[in-house]
């Protein structure tokens, strides 16, 4: 049973990360475009991508919590797990901020440059590296 939960957790995390990685790229392309029709098309893509991938965040959380429940005694004292949870909280904050940004682009209120979004896009990459290392290597 645990391995099924783990497999589903990993599948939904991968699916969630696909959206987390691609959505800011759409922000970059919007900023680089001067064409109104292209910007409108990119906004539609942002909205659809966010709506499609947001449930994967919640499914990742649900299966992660299921695994936590089954290993609560061990994970309560695992330092690597507590650190990983800080990154998970950060990713959910990133997810919610992405929702805000989609609304900003939808309303035509973006004031940031493509450079900002290129840098912004690196945060989940760093989080992914950290979480995989923490979960696999368990350094502390």
Residue pairs with C-beta under 8 A, 6 or more apart in sequence:
1 70
2 67
2 70
2 71
5 63
5 66
5 67
5 70
6 63
6 67
8 59
8 63
9 60
9 63
9 64
9 66
9 67
12 56
12 59
12 60
12 63
13 56
13 60
15 53
15 56
16 53
16 56
16 57
16 59
16 60
16 95
17 124
17 128
18 53
19 49
19 50
19 52
19 53
19 54
19 56
20 53
20 91
20 94
20 95
20 98
20 124
21 121
21 124
21 125
22 49
23 46
23 49
23 50
23 53
23 98
23 102
24 98
24 117
24 118
24 120
24 121
25 121
26 42
26 45
26 46
26 49
27 46
27 101
27 105
27 110
27 114
27 117
27 120
28 114
28 117
28 118
28 121
29 42
30 39
30 42
30 43
30 46
30 105
30 110
31 110
31 112
31 113
31 114
31 117
32 114
33 39
33 42
42 105
43 102
43 105
43 106
46 102
46 105
46 106
47 102
47 106
50 98
50 99
50 102
54 95
54 99
57 91
57 92
57 95
61 88
61 92
64 88
68 75
75 81
78 138
79 140
80 134
80 135
80 137
80 138
80 139
80 140
81 134
83 130
83 134
83 140
84 130
84 131
84 134
84 135
87 127
87 130
87 131
87 134
88 131
90 123
90 127
91 124
91 127
94 123
94 124
94 127
101 110
104 110
133 139
